[in-house]
Amino acid sequence: MSSKPKALVSWSSGKDSAWSLHQVQTTGDLEVVGLLTTVTETFNRVAMHGVRRDLLQEQALCCDLPLREVHLPWPCSNADYEQRFSDALHDAISDGVEVIVFGDLFLEDIRNYREKQLKAVGLKGHYPLWGRDTHELAREMVAGGLRARLSCVDLKKLEANFAGRVFDNAFLRELPSLTDPCGENGEFHTFVYAAPCFSRTIDCRVGERVEREGFCFADILSPDP
């Protein structure tokens, strides 16, 4: 029996959650017992990132961790989101979970919001990447073997042709100077297909790119059969 606190990683399918899992597994302070993800029911995709559910499930298999999905309606009010997320947290508590790991970097308002949610149910938050210089962190991820594709870009901050790009050194060199290299301000979201916490690389390809509501989404797909 492990004496370490049991934890779930808040899993967006992107690089920050993957690197947070890697950091927690490296330090060994927590016993990670699963991934927690919000999925939009109507589209069967990860909320915000737009990643298909089959690829999300593939990530969980590569991490060798069970996946807990919070199913959200579309459209989803903040009240609906908070209720469903709270229900998921209560379920986690009943299974002995004490900590939720987040990949947040520096946005105080987001962290405060999360802490309020956790405090309401008696859980603690853990933020292994908090306060890191994001230029240094982005280079560390790439050097450490993390690879991802941009699943979504904010067209106010990046051109549409960045959607689907690989998160690598070439990408980092070509980013506009005012764009955070980890996309912490919402400039872009990612789908991780290789990481130190994965048992193998996930084969994937870029399908159609769609512009909607000020964003460009790249449909990340499994390989052709």
N, C-alpha and C positions, 0 to 999 in steps of 0.2 A: 504494500500500500504506500502510495506516495504521500509525503507530508507537505508537498508544495501546494499552494492555492491553485484550484482548477480555474482555467481561463478559456474564454472564447475569443477568437480574433474577428473583429468587425471586418468583413471581407467584401471589398468592392469589385473584385476581379482585377484590380490595378496594382501598380508597382509599389505604392506606399504600404498597402496592407501586406503584400508579399514580403517586402523588406522588413516590416515590423515583425512578422512571423519568424523570419530568419534571425532577427536580433534576439527575440525571446527564446528561441531554441538554442541560440549560441550561449546566452547567459545562463540558461537553465533555472531561472528563478521561479518560473511558473510551469504548471503542467497544462499544456494546451490540449483541450479535449474536443475542439471543433471549430468550425467557421460559421459565422453568422452573416447572412446576406439578405438584402431586400430585393424582391423580384416583383416586377409589375405584371399582374395577372393577364391583362389584356394582350400584351405583346410577348409574354413569356421571356422576358429579358431582365437583366440586372438593371435596377433603377439607376438613373443618371448616366451610367456608362453605356447602356444599350447593348450589352454583350448577351449573346444567345445563351439560354439556360443549359444546353448540352455542353457548351464549352466551360461554363461555370462548374458543372458537375465533373468535367474532366480535370479541372484544376484541383478539386477536392480529392479526387482519386490520386493525383500526383503528389498531394500533400499527405496522403494516407490519413485523412481526418474526415469525420462525418460533417455533413453540410446541414445547417439549420436555415431554412428559408422563411423569411417573413413576407407573405404575399400581400401586395398592395393593389387596391383598385386603381383604375384610371378614368377620370382624373382622381387624384387623392388629396383630400383636405389635410391640413396639418393635424386636426383632431383625429382623423382616421389613422394617419401614420403613427401618432403617439400612442394610440390605443393598441394597435397591432404590435408595435415594437415593445410596448410595456408587457403585453401578453407573452411575447417571446422571451423577455427577460425573466418573467415569473417562471416560465417553463424551465429556463436554464438554472434558476435558483433551486428548483425542486430536484435537479440532477446534481446539485452540489457545486455549481459554478459560483465563484466569488468575484471574479475580475473579468472585465471586457477590455481587450487590447485594441487601440485605435492607431491609425497611421497619420494622425494630424501633425502638422509641422509648426505652424505659428499663428493661426487664426484664433485669437482669444475668444471671440464670440461663439465660435463653433465648439470649442472645448468647454466653455461655460454651459452651453446648452446641453452637451452630453453629460456633464457632471450633474446637472439638475435632474435629467432623466434617470441616471443611475442612483442618485441619492434617494429618489422617490421610492425605489424598490429595494434599497439596501445593498447595492453593488458598488465596486470600486472600479475606477478607470486607470488604465496604464498606457503611457504614451512614449514608447521607446525612441521615437525619432524627434521628439519635441525640442525645438530650439536649435536644431542643426542648421548650419549654413547650407542652403539648398543647392548652391553651385557645387560645393564639395560633396554633398550627399548624392546628387545625380551622377557625378563621376564615379563615386564609390559603388553605386548600384551597377553601373555598366562594367566597371572593372571586376566586380564580384560575380559576373556571369548572368545578371538579370537582363532579360530581353522582353520587350513588350511592343505592341502596336498601338498607335493612337486610335481609339475607338470613337472619339468625339472631340471636336475642337470648337471653341467659341469664335465665331467669325468676326467679332469685334476686335479680337486680339491676334488671331492667326488666319492665314489664308486657307481656303478649303483644301488645297493640295497637301496640307500637312496631315489630313485625316488618312489613316492607314499606314503612315510612316512608322518605321522601326525606331524605338527609343534607344539610340546609340550615340556614340561620340559625334558622328556626322550630323545627326539631328541636333545635338546640343550646340554645335558650332554655328548652325544656321538659324537658331532661334533669334527673333528680334531682341534687342538689348533690354527692353522693358518687360519681357516675358519671363515669369519665374520658371526656372529649368525643371522644377518638379510639378509645375501646373497648380500650385497650391491656391491660387486665386481663381481657379476655375477655367484657366486658359485651355486645358485639354484633360482628357481622361484616357486611361489605357487599359489594355488587356494583356496580362502577363502570360507568356508562353514558355518561359524558361527562367528558373530561379534556383538559388541554392537549396531552398526548401522543397523543391520538386524532385521526384525520383526520376523524371525523364522530361524531355522537351515535348511540348504539345504541337503537333502539326496543325497549321492553320494557313488560311489564305485570305486576301482581301476581296470582298465582293463589291456590291454596288455602294456608291457614295450618295447620300441623300441630304439635302439641305432643308432644315425645318426649324422654324422659330428661332432663327439667329444662330443655329449650330449646324455643323456638318458632321454627319454620322457615317463612319465607315463600317460596313457590315462585315464583321470578322466571321469566317466560316471554317468548318472542318474541311479537310481535303476532299476533292471529288472522289466518289467511290470508284 
